[in-house]
């Protein structure tokens, strides 16, 4: 990184910290574990940002930071690899789950067979556990 890119990234550290805190709450993880990937995304964004295109820095940097955080969670957060299809289904089901609907009602609302929904719930319904934590148990 050039000195200008480092200075640019330094000006936007709060943005990376904010995203790390959001992901920590969402995934029940420690903020400290997420700050590194958030800063990495910020640095990648600082390298690629072109102010001549007229975009606000946050419009460019936030997706970069979120992308790094998602990669980190995907690569380290689950003891078992979960398919993108199941994770997307789980994301769509967050509201019906929060409403306390039955499994049958959730499957109907999502338009998927009940066995697929039950598989999704078993796979994604647990909080991600760092692999180191699994090895210690």
Number of C-alpha atoms within 10 A of each C-alpha: 11 9 8 11 17 14 12 18 24 14 10 17 15 12 18 27 20 15 20 26 19 15 20 18 12 10 15 12 19 13 17 12 14 23 21 17 22 29 24 17 23 29 24 18 22 24 16 13 17 13 10 6 7 7 11 11 15 12 9 17 23 18 15 23 26 20 15 20 25 17 13 16 20 14 12 16 18 18 15 11 11 13 11 10 9 17 16 12 17 19 10 13 19 12 12 16 16 8 10 10 13 11 16 15 14 22 19 13 13 16 10 13 12 16 12 13 22 16 12 20 18 10 18 19 14 10 13 17 17 16 13 10 9 10 8 6 5
